Amino acid sequence: MEVVTVYLEEEYRLTRKKAAILVCLGAFVLGALSSFSPAFFNLLDTASAKWMLPIGGIFISLFVGWYLDKRMVFAELTNDGSLKYSIKFLKAYIFILRYIAPVAILAIFVYGLMMW
């Protein structure tokens, strides 16, 4: 929710207090609708579990595997060098992120849609 509050502050020039109130009201309304309407809850559940999570996973794996600098990925995985991994492991990790993970996530996504 912090990200949304900062977005509202920067894009719409709202004060932090007004942005926080707006975000809390939105969360309250969605929560109330979800608790009182099983159909709305199922809609949100389906949208998040069957659509947003797999699509987000594909984009993250593609972004980290293809766009993000390898040195940055290695620094994150090794905690700036304090954890020791072999270069073979790190290269395999990048290979999996580039080629295997997107295909696997896409297969799970399509299977989930077929079972829906």
N, C-alpha and C positions, 0 to 999 in steps of 0.2 A: 504494500500500500504506500510505502514511502516514495516509491518511484512515481506513482500516480500523483501524489501530493506535490512533489518537486516539479513534475510536468505542468500541473495546473498553475503553480507559482510562476514558472518561467514563460509559458506560452500565453496564459490569459491574465498575467499580472495580478493574480490574486494574492492576498496576504496569506501567510502560512496558516493562520487560524481559520480563515474562510476555506482554504483548500482542504484542510484536515476535516472540517465539518462536512464539506461536500462529499469527500471520500467516505466518511463514516455513514452519512445518510444513504449513499449508494449501496454500501455493504449491508446496511440495515434493511433496506427495501428488498434487495436480492435475497437476503437471508429469510426475511418474513415471507416472501412469496414462495421460497423453497420449502419452508416449514408448513405452510398452509395448503400448498398445492402439490400433490405427488406428481402430477403431470409436468409441472414446471421443474421440479427437482430432477425428474428423469431426463428432461430436455438438457438441463445443465450438466448432469452426469454424463450423458451420452456425448455432448459437445466436447467436454473436457477429456474424457477417457478415450473416446474413439476417434476424435478429430485433432484436437489441439496438442495432446501429448505426442502422438506419432509424428505429426507434421513438424512440431518443434524439435523433436529428436533428429529428424532428417536434416533440418536446417542447421542445427548445432554441429552435427557430425561433419556436414559439408563445409561449414565455416571454419571449424578447427582444423580439419584435414587439408583443405585447399587454400584458404585465405590467410589464416593466422600464421605468423612467422614461426618456423620450427623452433627457433631458440626460445621464443616466448612459451611455447607448449612444453618444451623440455624444462624450462625454469619452473613452470607451474607443477609439473609432475615430480620434479626432484626437490621442490621446496628451496629453490635457488641454490641447488648443489648440495644441500645437507643430506638428502637421501641419495643413495647410490643405485642407479640402474645402469644396466649395460646399454651400449648404443644399439645393439641388436634389438633389445626390448623396445626401445624408444622408436626405432624405425618400424618395427612390427606394429606398434601402437598407431603410428601415423597411417600405415598401410590399411589397417583395419578401419580407421576412421574414414579414409578416403573411399575404399571400395566395398568392404564387407558390411559395415554398419548401415549405410544408407539402403543397400539392397535388402538386408534382413529386416530393417524397420519398415520398409515399403511392403515387403511380403506380409508382415504382421498386420500392417494397416489394411491391405487389400483383403486378407483373410477375415479381419474383424468386420469389414464392410459386408462381406459375403454372408457372415453369420448374423448380421443385423436384420 
